[in-house]
Amino acid sequence: MSNEIDPNHEMLQRLREGADFLALHPLLVRYRDRGFSATQVMDHLVSLRPRLGDAAADDVVCELMDIAAGWCCAPNKVW
């Protein structure tokens, strides 16, 4: 397992392209499947927020953070 969650910055790139949380949910599943904990992913998501500069993208990150924290409906749960 690589220590870097997103070495190609796919999450950041897709957020900047306007992806919604449903389009990004599979990335969370991929991170989990690669062995990253919800806490590690949460830290990664928090680190993205200052680099976005877009309120809509920030809202999507907050939705992804809710999923990482487990504050979501059962079909969206990852951890």
C-alpha positions as CSV (number, residue, x, y, z in Angstrom):
1,M,0.0,0.0,0.0
2,S,1.3,3.4,-0.9
3,N,1.4,5.9,1.9
4,E,-0.1,8.6,-0.4
5,I,-3.8,8.3,-0.7
6,D,-4.2,10.0,-4.1
7,P,-0.7,10.2,-5.8
8,N,-2.2,11.4,-9.1
9,H,-4.4,14.0,-7.5
10,E,-7.5,12.4,-9.2
11,M,-9.8,13.6,-6.4
12,L,-8.6,17.2,-6.7
13,Q,-8.8,17.2,-10.5
14,R,-12.3,15.8,-10.6
15,L,-13.5,18.3,-7.9
16,R,-12.1,21.1,-10.0
17,E,-14.0,19.7,-13.0
18,G,-17.2,19.9,-11.1
19,A,-17.8,16.2,-10.1
20,D,-20.5,15.6,-7.6
21,F,-20.3,13.3,-4.6
22,L,-21.9,10.4,-6.4
23,A,-19.2,10.6,-9.1
24,L,-16.5,10.7,-6.4
25,H,-18.0,8.0,-4.1
26,P,-16.1,5.2,-6.0
27,L,-12.8,6.9,-5.2
28,L,-13.7,6.6,-1.5
29,V,-14.4,2.9,-2.0
30,R,-11.0,2.6,-3.8
31,Y,-9.2,4.2,-1.0
32,R,-10.9,1.8,1.5
33,D,-10.0,-1.2,-0.7
34,R,-6.4,0.0,-0.8
35,G,-6.3,-0.2,3.0
36,F,-6.8,3.5,4.0
37,S,-8.9,4.2,7.1
38,A,-11.8,6.6,7.3
39,T,-9.6,8.9,9.4
40,Q,-6.8,8.9,6.8
41,V,-9.3,9.7,4.1
42,M,-10.9,12.4,6.2
43,D,-7.5,14.0,6.7
44,H,-6.9,13.9,2.9
45,L,-10.3,15.5,2.3
46,V,-9.6,18.3,4.8
47,S,-6.3,19.0,3.1
48,L,-8.1,19.5,-0.3
49,R,-10.5,22.2,0.9
50,P,-8.0,25.1,1.0
51,R,-6.9,24.2,-2.6
52,L,-10.3,24.4,-4.2
53,G,-11.3,28.0,-4.1
54,D,-14.8,27.0,-5.2
55,A,-17.8,26.9,-2.9
56,A,-19.6,24.2,-4.9
57,A,-16.5,21.9,-4.8
58,D,-16.1,22.6,-1.1
59,D,-19.7,21.5,-0.6
60,V,-18.9,18.2,-2.4
61,V,-15.9,17.7,-0.1
62,C,-18.1,18.2,2.9
63,E,-20.5,15.6,1.6
64,L,-17.6,13.2,1.1
65,M,-16.4,14.0,4.6
66,D,-19.9,13.1,5.9
67,I,-19.5,9.7,4.2
68,A,-16.0,9.1,5.6
69,A,-17.4,10.0,9.1
70,G,-20.3,7.6,8.6
71,W,-23.0,10.3,8.5
72,C,-24.8,9.0,5.5
73,C,-27.5,6.7,4.4
74,A,-26.7,3.0,4.3
75,P,-26.2,2.7,0.5
76,N,-23.5,5.4,0.7
77,K,-21.6,3.9,3.6
78,V,-18.0,3.0,2.9
79,W,-16.4,2.3,6.3
